[in-house]
Amino acid sequence: MKLDRTGFQRLFVALLMLPLLLTTIHQGDAEAAKQESTAPQATQLTDIVIAGQPLNNKIKPLLIDGKLMVPLKPYAEAVGASYHWDAKQKQITLQKWAEPLILKEQLRKNQQQLTFKVVGKDVYVPLRDVSLELGYTLEKTNTQIQIEPPIHGKLKEQLYEGIS
């Protein structure tokens, strides 16, 4: 088979375009996989225990963007906090101690502020981030996450009963 000059040019251009086309297809597949991974997923955890009481789990926690998210209402009730939705600023104010905790809707990736996510009719907050911000400690076992207030256990007993 003999190629003339235009045939050779076409073959050469096609061979040069092939890696570019394959790279574009691969990037599209990677982007699709990334979008699928950010979709809310149910978790395999059995229990979230806050101050010795299991979290009301009628609404299951979700794994969103690699963070364990819990429904706001049962979480706030479990830690004894109140919350307020500001529709104008699209933010949630969580009040437990003297300083309120402000959660803003996630607008950009990798934001360093506390965020929340609306899934269906429910509002989810990141369990670890919000708990640590409120001063709680977290301990994870195979099937359970235990969240304790800043003053608990022996320290709480000593404060209430005195050192004996």
C-alpha positions as CSV (number, residue, x, y, z in Angstrom):
1,M,0.0,0.0,0.0
2,K,1.5,3.3,-1.1
3,L,0.5,6.6,0.7
4,D,0.6,9.8,-1.1
5,R,1.5,13.0,0.8
6,T,-2.2,13.9,1.8
7,G,-2.8,10.3,3.0
8,F,0.3,10.4,5.0
9,Q,-0.6,13.7,6.6
10,R,-4.1,12.4,7.5
11,L,-2.6,9.3,9.1
12,F,-0.1,11.3,11.0
13,V,-2.7,13.8,12.3
14,A,-5.0,10.8,13.3
15,L,-2.1,9.2,15.2
16,L,-1.3,12.5,17.0
17,M,-5.0,13.0,18.0
18,L,-5.5,9.5,19.4
19,P,-3.6,10.1,22.7
20,L,-5.5,13.4,23.2
21,L,-8.8,11.6,22.6
22,L,-8.0,8.8,25.0
23,T,-6.9,11.3,27.7
24,T,-10.2,13.1,27.3
25,I,-12.2,9.9,27.6
26,H,-10.2,8.9,30.7
27,Q,-10.7,12.3,32.4
28,G,-14.4,12.0,31.7
29,D,-14.6,8.6,33.3
30,A,-12.6,9.9,36.3
31,E,-14.9,12.9,36.7
32,A,-18.0,10.6,36.5
33,A,-16.5,8.3,39.2
34,K,-15.8,11.3,41.4
35,Q,-19.4,12.6,41.1
36,E,-20.7,9.1,42.0
37,S,-18.4,9.0,45.1
38,T,-19.8,12.3,46.4
39,A,-23.4,11.1,46.4
40,P,-24.7,10.3,49.8
41,Q,-24.1,6.8,50.9
42,A,-25.6,4.9,53.8
43,T,-23.0,3.8,56.4
44,Q,-22.4,0.4,58.0
45,L,-22.2,1.8,61.6
46,T,-24.6,0.3,64.0
47,D,-24.6,2.9,66.8
48,I,-23.7,6.5,67.5
49,V,-23.7,7.0,71.3
50,I,-23.8,10.5,72.7
51,A,-23.2,11.0,76.5
52,G,-24.1,7.3,77.0
53,Q,-27.4,7.5,75.1
54,P,-27.8,6.1,71.5
55,L,-28.6,8.7,68.9
56,N,-32.2,8.5,67.6
57,N,-31.5,6.7,64.4
58,K,-34.8,6.9,62.6
59,I,-32.9,8.8,60.0
60,K,-29.6,7.0,59.2
61,P,-26.2,8.8,59.1
62,L,-24.7,9.2,55.7
63,L,-21.2,9.2,54.3
64,I,-20.9,12.4,52.2
65,D,-17.6,13.4,50.6
66,G,-15.8,11.1,53.1
67,K,-17.4,12.6,56.2
68,L,-19.9,10.9,58.4
69,M,-23.0,13.2,58.4
70,V,-25.8,12.9,61.0
71,P,-29.2,14.5,60.9
72,L,-29.2,17.9,62.7
73,K,-32.4,17.6,64.8
74,P,-31.6,14.3,66.6
75,Y,-27.9,15.4,67.1
76,A,-28.9,18.8,68.5
77,E,-31.3,17.1,70.9
78,A,-28.7,14.5,72.0
79,V,-26.1,17.1,72.9
80,G,-28.6,19.5,74.4
81,A,-28.2,22.3,71.8
82,S,-30.7,24.5,70.1
83,Y,-30.5,25.5,66.5
84,H,-31.9,28.2,64.2
85,W,-32.1,28.3,60.4
86,D,-31.4,31.7,58.8
87,A,-33.0,31.5,55.4
88,K,-31.6,34.9,54.3
89,Q,-28.0,34.0,54.9
90,K,-28.5,30.2,54.3
91,Q,-26.8,29.2,57.6
92,I,-27.6,27.3,60.7
93,T,-26.7,28.6,64.2
94,L,-26.1,25.8,66.7
95,Q,-26.2,27.1,70.3
96,K,-24.8,24.9,73.1
97,W,-22.3,27.0,75.1
98,A,-21.8,30.8,75.2
99,E,-20.4,31.0,71.7
100,P,-22.8,30.0,68.9
101,L,-21.5,27.6,66.2
102,I,-22.3,28.8,62.6
103,L,-22.7,26.2,59.9
104,K,-22.9,27.4,56.3
105,E,-24.1,25.5,53.3
106,Q,-21.2,23.9,51.4
107,L,-20.6,26.1,48.3
108,R,-17.1,25.2,47.3
109,K,-14.9,22.2,47.7
110,N,-12.2,22.2,50.5
111,Q,-13.8,25.0,52.5
112,Q,-12.4,25.1,56.0
113,Q,-15.6,26.3,57.6
114,L,-18.3,24.1,59.2
115,T,-20.9,23.1,56.7
116,F,-24.2,21.3,56.4
117,K,-25.8,19.4,53.6
118,V,-29.5,19.1,52.8
119,V,-30.6,15.6,51.6
120,G,-34.3,15.4,50.8
121,K,-36.1,17.1,53.6
122,D,-33.3,16.5,56.2
123,V,-30.3,18.6,57.2
124,Y,-27.1,16.7,57.9
125,V,-24.1,18.0,59.8
126,P,-20.6,16.5,59.9
127,L,-20.5,14.5,63.2
128,R,-16.8,14.8,63.9
129,D,-16.3,18.4,63.0
130,V,-19.3,19.7,64.9
131,S,-18.7,17.5,68.0
132,L,-15.1,18.6,68.3
133,E,-16.1,22.2,67.8
134,L,-18.5,21.9,70.7
135,G,-15.7,20.4,72.9
136,Y,-16.9,16.8,72.8
137,T,-14.5,13.8,72.4
138,L,-15.0,11.0,70.0
139,E,-14.0,7.4,70.3
140,K,-14.6,4.9,67.5
141,T,-14.9,1.1,67.8
142,N,-15.8,-1.4,65.2
143,T,-19.5,-0.9,65.4
144,Q,-19.9,2.3,67.5
145,I,-18.9,5.9,67.8
146,Q,-19.0,7.2,71.3
147,I,-19.2,11.0,71.8
148,E,-18.6,12.4,75.3
149,P,-19.1,15.9,76.6
150,P,-16.0,17.9,77.8
151,I,-16.7,17.0,81.4
152,H,-17.7,13.4,82.0
153,G,-16.8,10.3,83.9
154,K,-14.4,10.7,86.9
155,L,-13.9,14.4,86.3
156,K,-17.6,15.0,86.5
157,E,-17.9,12.9,89.7
158,Q,-15.1,14.9,91.3
159,L,-16.6,18.2,90.4
160,Y,-20.0,17.2,91.8
161,E,-19.0,15.1,94.7
162,G,-15.6,16.6,95.6
163,I,-12.3,14.8,95.8
164,S,-12.3,12.0,98.4
